[in-house]
Amino acid sequence: MSDKLKLNKKNFSEWYDKILAYADIVDDRFPLKGAFVWKPYGYKALSLMMKKMEKLLEKDGHKRCQFPMIVPMSLFKKEKDFLEGFTGETLRITKIGRRDLDEELIVRPTSETIIYPMFSLWIRSYRDLPLKVYQIVPIFRWETKMTKPMLRVRELAAFKEAHAVHATLEDAEKNFKNMVKLYEEFHSFLKIPFISLKTPEWDTFAGALYNYDLFTILPDGKAVELGSVINLGQKFSKAYDIKYMDEDEKEKYCYQTTYGISERSFGSALAIHGDDKGLVFSSEIAPIQVVIVPVSNDKIVLDRTKVIRELLEKEFRVEIDSSDKTPGEKFYHWEAKGVPIRIEVGNKEVEGNFFTISRRDDSSRHKIYEKEIVKEIHSTLKDIDMKLYEKAEKFFLSMITNVDTSGEAEKVLKEKGGIIRIPWCGDNSCGKKMSEDIVGQALGIDEKEKTDKKCAGCGKSGKYMLHIGRTC
């Protein structure tokens, strides 16, 4: 099986599907394309990831809430750009039983049109601002491309969307910048290398002023969007009548920001860190951080494994493999499931009063004595996380290529993949045509980075380096 799990451009898709099934992350056999069943092991890891996001948001003053999943069409279509941007992929409810509904209903593709009518009722005064809320809910988008668990789905099982309301544009822009930093901190926590880019105007979130997206690169060389931070300005507040009475006793429209991530970040972490043996979890989201494997069924060995578990379980997520599999089968099983640390206990360990620790990331093994084990595991997990990021970052940086012409860009994306950076004049029509000619998606620009090279599209003076990649 290990030969079928090797990560490279040619078989990454097969590797990904097989290991998610083998490692009990999701089951893809549910009879609806793009909808997947989360198994307990995978859902535990997803929950650990989302708890981190919740902590970051709560620390910043956000409060969790829950809104309905269905919105009447009359509310959904109030912001015309949003309507145009999402209508093509929404699930529409027109009947209840055999009876036609008086008004068509929409299953949320995202919740602006559900949340904002409530904001218009909640906000009255400048004292109510800023208002910051978030929810973690399923959303539904009828994806037409080939679906893949977590990375491209029709039902997002865990979509974290946050919505903030501000008194001024300055407050909105400040929050926008803070949330970009928060998302960068979150993905650093996942040990995912990324690049933060301002999205091209022609691909900006429907109804928004501008947005930033975070991108990483998968083992097959395709770019994947990890999350998006959006400045909505006043477009939605005017559409949904979200106003407040200011200190000067004048009624004013609010400014809004919104930002979202989903299980796509989780899927990206699994894809990036995995290797020929299967998954490799970083310590923070590993459902099991330490697995204890008895290499014999002697009572003295089994008793010793219980002592170790009692010693460790107060600080780590620990499991004993007491199955009747051979030691080799157990080793392979837990390696494929990505458990960071394995502790082996046999007669020689009991007799010598030590344990054998094996690291999942590099397969190295060494002895450790009981009095040192808690400290050693903390240190090892920290080192594993550091090495995972270093390895991922090395690959990520190797897959970003500077080019000067569209021909070079097309060649790189065909032969190597990744993200190309190409000089661009800043004109939307030029940039859009250039990305279409290259047969890639324009991901965005780093506004702080300028260029004096000629635009690869029109030959005029360049302004930015436009990032283009082929997406999953």
Phi and psi in degrees as a GROMACS rama.xvg file:
@    title "Ramachandran Plot"
@    xaxis  label "Phi"
@    yaxis  label "Psi"
@TYPE xy
-60.9627  -33.2974  SER-2
-63.2492  -29.9551  ASP-3
-81.6211  -7.11597  LYS-4
-103.38  4.7135  LEU-5
-64.605  135.753  LYS-6
-88.4345  117.009  LEU-7
-162.062  176.739  ASN-8
-59.4214  -36.8348  LYS-9
-73.6862  -33.3303  LYS-10
-124.681  16.0236  ASN-11
-57.3109  -43.7197  PHE-12
-60.6933  -43.9311  SER-13
-65.3233  -44.9369  GLU-14
-57.1483  -46.4929  TRP-15
-61.4176  -48.3715  TYR-16
-64.2233  -42.788  ASP-17
-67.8395  -42.1332  LYS-18
-74.3889  -32.588  ILE-19
-63.216  -35.951  LEU-20
-73.4216  -48.5997  ALA-21
-62.2091  -40.7531  TYR-22
-84.5065  5.67947  ALA-23
62.4749  39.7924  ASP-24
-83.5871  -59.2777  ILE-25
-138.218  162.316  VAL-26
-115.377  120.962  ASP-27
-94.4826  13.3021  ASP-28
-90.7428  4.05307  ARG-29
-63.7948  133.438  PHE-30
-78.8184  49.7889  PRO-31
-144.748  116.346  LEU-32
-56.5318  129.575  LYS-33
86.7245  3.79565  GLY-34
-120.486  132.41  ALA-35
-130.041  149.97  PHE-36
-93.9736  125.943  VAL-37
-85.0061  125.169  TRP-38
-89.636  160.079  LYS-39
-54.4656  -41.4017  PRO-40
-63.5307  -46.0469  TYR-41
-67.9982  -39.5557  GLY-42
-68.0968  -31.6967  TYR-43
-61.7843  -46.0542  LYS-44
-64.305  -42.3574  ALA-45
-60.1955  -41.6256  LEU-46
-64.3984  -39.4307  SER-47
-63.1471  -39.0524  LEU-48
-64.6059  -46.289  MET-49
-67.4129  -31.5354  MET-50
-62.685  -36.2767  LYS-51
-63.5059  -44.9104  LYS-52
-62.2072  -41.4073  MET-53
-60.4842  -42.5778  GLU-54
-61.5578  -42.3351  LYS-55
-64.6093  -43.434  LEU-56
-69.0444  -43.4926  LEU-57
-62.7311  -38.6744  GLU-58
-62.1842  -31.0089  LYS-59
-86.5345  1.44493  ASP-60
99.7284  7.4133  GLY-61
-80.6185  149.073  HIS-62
-121.044  138.931  LYS-63
-80.9893  143.402  ARG-64
-146.682  -174.225  CYS-65
-148.367  128.182  GLN-66
-116.801  160.044  PHE-67
-58.8845  159.858  PRO-68
-95.9395  -6.93817  MET-69
-123.155  139.18  ILE-70
-130.039  137.073  VAL-71
-63.8165  146.08  PRO-72
-58.1234  -32.4733  MET-73
-61.6495  -32.9451  SER-74
-82.0735  -38.7128  LEU-75
-61.2329  -34.4146  PHE-76
-93.989  8.69719  LYS-77
-65.6961  -34.8695  LYS-78
-101.114  109.922  GLU-79
-64.302  -37.0265  LYS-80
-66.5799  -39.5103  ASP-81
-63.8846  -44.5221  PHE-82
-58.077  -47.0034  LEU-83
-65.9499  -35.8035  GLU-84
-73.3856  -29.6159  GLY-85
-115.244  -13.1961  PHE-86
-56.5772  -38.306  THR-87
-66.3605  -17.2687  GLY-88
-122.187  15.9871  GLU-89
-91.5842  149.052  THR-90
-87.6939  128.221  LEU-91
-116.327  131.156  ARG-92
-103.86  119.594  ILE-93
-118.553  -12.2363  THR-94
-133.327  149.886  LYS-95
-119.373  109.936  ILE-96
63.4474  -124.348  GLY-97
-99.021  -2.21052  ARG-98
-92.9699  132.478  ARG-99
-70.9363  138.16  ASP-100
-74.8046  148.389  LEU-101
-67.6078  -32.6359  ASP-102
-135.028  133.724  GLU-103
-63.7056  143.154  GLU-104
-114.305  150.319  LEU-105
-118.046  132.231  ILE-106
-83.2971  129.201  VAL-107
-56.1659  127.705  ARG-108
-89.1451  -20.6278  PRO-109
-174.14  167.705  THR-110
-110.903  14.3177  SER-111
-52.4279  -47.6389  GLU-112
-73.4864  -13.065  THR-113
-91.6564  -40.1431  ILE-114
-80.7341  -40.0229  ILE-115
-68.553  -31.5825  TYR-116
-60.5253  -30.3944  PRO-117
-74.7168  -36.9747  MET-118
-57.5442  -37.8335  PHE-119
-64.9113  -22.3362  SER-120
-89.543  -30.4781  LEU-121
-82.095  -31.8681  TRP-122
-97.4208  126.202  ILE-123
-128.091  -37.7128  ARG-124
-128.234  161.01  SER-125
-59.6692  -22.0621  TYR-126
-69.9122  -17.3822  ARG-127
-82.047  -5.6134  ASP-128
-113.07  150.935  LEU-129
-74.783  151.045  PRO-130
-109.15  124.251  LEU-131
-130.219  117.478  LYS-132
-133.547  161.611  VAL-133
-149.424  160.012  TYR-134
-142.164  156.843  GLN-135
-122.072  108.5  ILE-136
-145.368  162.661  VAL-137
-73.9175  146.905  PRO-138
-131.998  162.562  ILE-139
-131.153  124.574  PHE-140
-136.657  126.903  ARG-141
-79.2631  78.4875  TRP-142
-62.5733  131.384  GLU-143
-99.2886  -15.1181  THR-144
-78.0831  174.463  LYS-145
-61.9718  127.275  MET-146
-86.5498  154.528  THR-147
-151.119  133.103  LYS-148
-48.0313  128.873  PRO-149
72.5182  -38.3537  MET-150
-83.3831  -36.5039  LEU-151
-150.947  106.243  ARG-152
-134.576  168.923  VAL-153
-95.66  -35.1718  ARG-154
-110.987  112.876  GLU-155
-83.5123  116.241  LEU-156
-75.1426  -32.5255  ALA-157
-135.364  82.6662  ALA-158
-98.8248  115.141  PHE-159
-93.4789  111.239  LYS-160
-118.933  133.35  GLU-161
-118.76  146.641  ALA-162
-136.181  129.375  HIS-163
-126.722  145.352  ALA-164
-121.934  135.429  VAL-165
-130.715  157.816  HIS-166
-79.0797  -33.8758  ALA-167
-133.131  162.216  THR-168
-63.2832  -36.683  LEU-169
-61.524  -42.2204  GLU-170
-64.6704  -40.2403  ASP-171
-64.0265  -43.2439  ALA-172
-67.5672  -35.1564  GLU-173
-64.619  -44.3317  LYS-174
-64.8235  -39.4006  ASN-175
-55.3876  -49.2646  PHE-176
-64.8012  -39.585  LYS-177
-63.344  -37.2066  ASN-178
-74.6124  -31.3503  MET-179
-60.7675  -44.5214  VAL-180
-63.7293  -40.1265  LYS-181
-63.0411  -42.1313  LEU-182
-67.0218  -35.0738  TYR-183
-66.4065  -39.8293  GLU-184
-63.7802  -41.6059  GLU-185
-62.1654  -45.4068  PHE-186
-75.2075  -25.0309  HIS-187
-66.9148  -37.6791  SER-188
-57.6914  -36.6662  PHE-189
-81.4675  -0.587297  LEU-190
61.7291  37.0562  LYS-191
-106.204  120.673  ILE-192
-72.4552  147.889  PRO-193
-155.16  169.794  PHE-194
-132.353  136.871  ILE-195
-102.516  124.691  SER-196
-133.294  143.895  LEU-197
-77.9826  123.477  LYS-198
-66.5571  141.527  THR-199
-57.8737  149.283  PRO-200
-57.2322  -37.3577  GLU-201
-73.782  -10.2197  TRP-202
-120.957  16.7741  ASP-203
-68.7598  148.078  THR-204
-48.6639  135.786  PHE-205
-57.2084  120.908  ALA-206
91.5649  3.21071  GLY-207
-101.268  161.029  ALA-208
-75.8687  -48.8652  LEU-209
-165.949  163.561  TYR-210
-150.962  157.799  ASN-211
-111.365  138.361  TYR-212
-118.899  148.925  ASP-213
-104.384  133.005  LEU-214
-124.84  145.666  PHE-215
-127.802  -178.263  THR-216
-125.9  128.802  ILE-217
-83.0584  166.2  LEU-218
-60.1708  -21.2825  PRO-219
-87.0046  6.45953  ASP-220
86.3014  3.28609  GLY-221
-91.2178  145.416  LYS-222
-84.0445  147.213  ALA-223
-135.308  135.067  VAL-224
-79.6648  125.293  GLU-225
-90.998  -34.4882  LEU-226
-171.946  166.604  GLY-227
-139.342  137.78  SER-228
-119.894  127.429  VAL-229
-128.755  132.224  ILE-230
-100.05  112.834  ASN-231
-87.8981  -10.4264  LEU-232
60.4184  -133.217  GLY-233
-113.891  9.97845  GLN-234
-62.0389  -43.9012  LYS-235
-78.4991  -34.6716  PHE-236
-64.1406  -34.3482  SER-237
-74.87  -34.3188  LYS-238
-71.2418  -34.0557  ALA-239
-111.423  11.6598  TYR-240
58.5222  50.3693  ASP-241
-96.3104  101.77  ILE-242
-130.439  162.55  LYS-243
-141.85  155.924  TYR-244
-90.8691  118.582  MET-245
-82.472  174.651  ASP-246
-61.7118  -27.1362  GLU-247
-84.0764  9.50355  ASP-248
65.3903  25.9156  GLU-249
-108.542  139.261  LYS-250
-82.7904  130.828  GLU-251
-134.967  151.168  LYS-252
-77.0259  143.247  TYR-253
-77.4812  165.718  CYS-254
-110.378  149.32  TYR-255
-135.381  149.599  GLN-256
-132.114  154.261  THR-257
-147.992  155.023  THR-258
-159.528  140.015  TYR-259
-144.831  148.233  GLY-260
-137.127  167.991  ILE-261
-147.075  -168.259  SER-262
-66.5548  -6.15993  GLU-263
-60.1602  -34.4583  ARG-264
-64.0347  -39.2775  SER-265
-65.4212  -47.6364  PHE-266
-60.3383  -37.1793  GLY-267
-64.8948  -41.3759  SER-268
-61.8345  -43.2815  ALA-269
-63.8319  -43.0739  LEU-270
-65.553  -42.0044  ALA-271
-72.3232  -40.8888  ILE-272
-88.0775  -15.6979  HIS-273
-64.6553  160.179  GLY-274
-141.016  -165.709  ASP-275
-61.655  -20.2369  ASP-276
-93.3461  -14.9231  LYS-277
137.614  -140.117  GLY-278
-78.7111  156.661  LEU-279
-137.376  105.598  VAL-280
-83.5625  139.627  PHE-281
-73.1576  159.891  SER-282
-65.6251  -35.1751  SER-283
-68.7531  -31.0982  GLU-284
-111.569  6.4496  ILE-285
-67.8762  122.26  ALA-286
-59.1457  -35.9809  PRO-287
-125.789  120.848  ILE-288
-87.4228  -31.9634  GLN-289
-136.45  124.966  VAL-290
-110.904  132.473  VAL-291
-101.831  123.031  ILE-292
-117.482  110.426  VAL-293
-73.5433  131.604  PRO-294
-98.0633  7.19485  VAL-295
-150.966  164.267  SER-296
-99.1583  14.8507  ASN-297
-61.9086  140.045  ASP-298
-57.7632  -39.5886  LYS-299
-63.8628  -33.7482  ILE-300
-71.9821  -45.9413  VAL-301
-63.1879  -39.4436  LEU-302
-63.5503  -37.2821  ASP-303
-65.9394  -36.6434  ARG-304
-64.5289  -35.6479  THR-305
-66.7149  -37.4201  LYS-306
-62.4358  -42.2963  VAL-307
-65.2328  -43.4255  ILE-308
-59.4426  -45.7615  ARG-309
-59.9304  -33.7842  GLU-310
-70.2898  -33.4232  LEU-311
-100.337  -27.8264  LEU-312
-68.0444  -13.9497  GLU-313
-72.837  -21.297  LYS-314
-120.783  -13.9931  GLU-315
-135.709  160.832  PHE-316
-86.4525  111.158  ARG-317
-124.998  144.638  VAL-318
-141.637  145.557  GLU-319
-101.614  132.718  ILE-320
-91.5998  97.5968  ASP-321
-101.512  19.9737  SER-322
-69.6239  170.185  SER-323
-92.1564  16.0877  ASP-324
-70.8941  160.357  LYS-325
-70.2183  157.99  THR-326
-53.0765  -41.8629  PRO-327
-62.3355  -40.8406  GLY-328
-64.7945  -38.8131  GLU-329
-65.1675  -43.7171  LYS-330
-58.4639  -48.7449  PHE-331
-61.7638  -43.9774  TYR-332
-58.5002  -48.0381  HIS-333
-77.8543  -26.147  TRP-334
-65.251  -44.1569  GLU-335
-63.7438  -33.1268  ALA-336
-82.3222  -4.16581  LYS-337
82.8754  16.5411  GLY-338
-63.2654  125.872  VAL-339
-60.6895  -39.9725  PRO-340
-130.78  135.098  ILE-341
-115.741  132.197  ARG-342
-109.865  121.899  ILE-343
-100.72  134.389  GLU-344
-130.404  119.568  VAL-345
-134.614  -172.196  GLY-346
-62.1217  -38.1911  ASN-347
-67.2115  -34.0825  LYS-348
-67.3315  -41.7282  GLU-349
-64.6129  -45.7549  VAL-350
-64.9338  -37.3773  GLU-351
-90.2475  -2.51356  GLY-352
57.3642  42.7064  ASN-353
-137.885  175.775  PHE-354
-128.051  155.647  PHE-355
-107.443  121.391  THR-356
-105.258  132.411  ILE-357
-119.9  130.276  SER-358
-89.2252  136.276  ARG-359
-72.5331  -32.4881  ARG-360
-71.7948  -38.1074  ASP-361
-126.829  5.68631  ASP-362
64.0963  11.8557  SER-363
-72.1686  149.986  SER-364
-131.833  143.575  ARG-365
-156.007  163.014  HIS-366
-88.0163  150.125  LYS-367
-147.696  145.033  ILE-368
-98.0764  157.381  TYR-369
-55.2089  -44.0103  GLU-370
-65.1839  -18.0852  LYS-371
-103.645  -4.05827  GLU-372
-68.3526  -41.3307  ILE-373
-63.6594  -48.5536  VAL-374
-61.4094  -40.5902  LYS-375
-65.2391  -41.3918  GLU-376
-67.5295  -42.257  ILE-377
-55.9104  -47.6875  HIS-378
-64.8314  -40.9595  SER-379
-68.2094  -42.3749  THR-380
-61.3068  -42.0442  LEU-381
-62.2859  -41.3575  LYS-382
-69.7392  -38.1686  ASP-383
-59.864  -46.5202  ILE-384
-59.1453  -43.3508  ASP-385
-62.8899  -44.2733  MET-386
-67.6389  -36.7687  LYS-387
-60.8691  -44.3856  LEU-388
-67.3513  -42.9739  TYR-389
-58.2666  -43.761  GLU-390
-65.6577  -44.1152  LYS-391
-65.4538  -41.1866  ALA-392
-65.7159  -39.0371  GLU-393
-59.5742  -45.3316  LYS-394
-64.4666  -46.0033  PHE-395
-57.2514  -49.7925  PHE-396
-64.6626  -32.3794  LEU-397
-69.9498  -16.9376  SER-398
-101.314  10.0124  MET-399
-108.534  120.94  ILE-400
-125.539  130.469  THR-401
-84.8651  132.614  ASN-402
-133.92  163.494  VAL-403
-110.562  -19.7808  ASP-404
-132.466  160.996  THR-405
-65.2408  -34.174  SER-406
-62.4727  -44.4957  GLY-407
-62.1338  -42.0213  GLU-408
-61.3409  -46.9041  ALA-409
-61.1098  -40.9  GLU-410
-64.2347  -45.6621  LYS-411
-63.3557  -45.236  VAL-412
-66.8036  -32.5997  LEU-413
-73.4597  -43.6163  LYS-414
-88.7687  -30.7498  GLU-415
-121.585  -38.8272  LYS-416
83.8788  -156.717  GLY-417
83.7362  -150.439  GLY-418
-121.271  130.318  ILE-419
-102.774  150.148  ILE-420
-117.962  121.066  ARG-421
-132.993  139.396  ILE-422
-60.9795  137.052  PRO-423
-140.614  140.649  TRP-424
-75.9677  -17.9935  CYS-425
99.9037  -7.98521  GLY-426
-77.1651  128.962  ASP-427
-61.2462  -45.4307  ASN-428
-63.6754  -37.2293  SER-429
-66.9943  -46.1549  CYS-430
-65.126  -41.5148  GLY-431
-64.76  -43.4183  LYS-432
-65.0968  -39.4154  LYS-433
-61.9211  -44.707  MET-434
-67.0825  -35.3764  SER-435
-68.2892  -39.822  GLU-436
-65.3782  -35.6604  ASP-437
-77.2449  -14.1956  ILE-438
61.6035  57.1187  VAL-439
-148.879  173.885  GLY-440
-101.133  130.15  GLN-441
-72.3838  115.755  ALA-442
-86.9302  -34.1214  LEU-443
144.418  -166.742  GLY-444
-132.803  156.484  ILE-445
-95.1412  108.653  ASP-446
-61.3086  -26.1655  GLU-447
-76.9674  -15.5623  LYS-448
-101.813  118.427  GLU-449
-107.377  165.501  LYS-450
-141.498  149.486  THR-451
-107.786  9.27397  ASP-452
-78.0421  158.141  LYS-453
-71.0344  142.28  LYS-454
-59.8838  130.894  CYS-455
-71.8922  -15.1355  ALA-456
-89.2731  -45.2182  GLY-457
-122.458  -10.398  CYS-458
85.215  -2.96035  GLY-459
-75.2649  178.184  LYS-460
-62.5616  130.496  SER-461
-75.9352  155.918  GLY-462
-124.934  -46.6631  LYS-463
-129.584  166.317  TYR-464
-97.4082  110.608  MET-465
-81.7479  128.761  LEU-466
-93.0894  127.53  HIS-467
-131.21  138.837  ILE-468
-152.276  166.488  GLY-469
-96.2044  128.096  ARG-470
-100.768  158.036  THR-471
